[in-house]
Amino acid sequence: MTKEDIIIPERTLYNTRHTFASLMLTNNESIMWVSQMLGHKTANITFEKYARFIKEDVKNRANFIQKWHIFGTHNNPTRLKAQK
């Protein structure tokens, strides 16, 4: 078998990037980390694009992060519980 006999489909850089993100999230990597690696402005951008690859418990954490981001540290639910 020669290299001419091997057919490898071409992949664009975008396809490789999408594969990377999908594989990382499927394997429970942090959405924040994946978002940073992709250069997204917020984790919400990553979440909207790749939510189907995230297991349910990770989705709950991502929702918490999003709420925390929206309300800021001043109204952070975890901080408010700790103060009581």
Summary of the structure (lengths in Angstrom):
residues: 84
radius of gyration: 18.2
end to end distance: 71.0
largest distance: 71.0
contacts: 183
relative contact order: 0.10
helix: 74%
strand: 0%
